[in-house]
Amino acid sequence: MIVRILGEGQYDLDDHALDALNGLDNQIEQAVDSGDEAMFRTALHGLLSAVRASGSHHQLDSLDESDLILPPPDATIDEVRELLGDDGLIPG
């Protein structure tokens, strides 16, 4: 699976990494729903850090499409609210 962090690049992740990422995604959803900026920052940082730690950089010259697109680390709570689907940032 290819995950893009906007403004940073793409990472290759194994599908089993989604379970851990979904828990962090749920925290982001809760923070956005409640308007809790501190919880939002912590959850977004945790999600992006988990992608970086679990994945490896995708080839820079590759034209492969991303399976998931995540917001940049400096995204606002309102920007992420617009990106959230029914399943959050990460389907499943």
Buried (B, 14 or more C-beta within 10 A) or exposed (E): BBBBBBEBEBBBBEEEBBEBBBBBBBBBBBBBEEEBEEBBBBBBEBBBEBBBEBBEEBEEEEEEEBBBBBBEBEBEBEEBBEBBEEEBBBEE
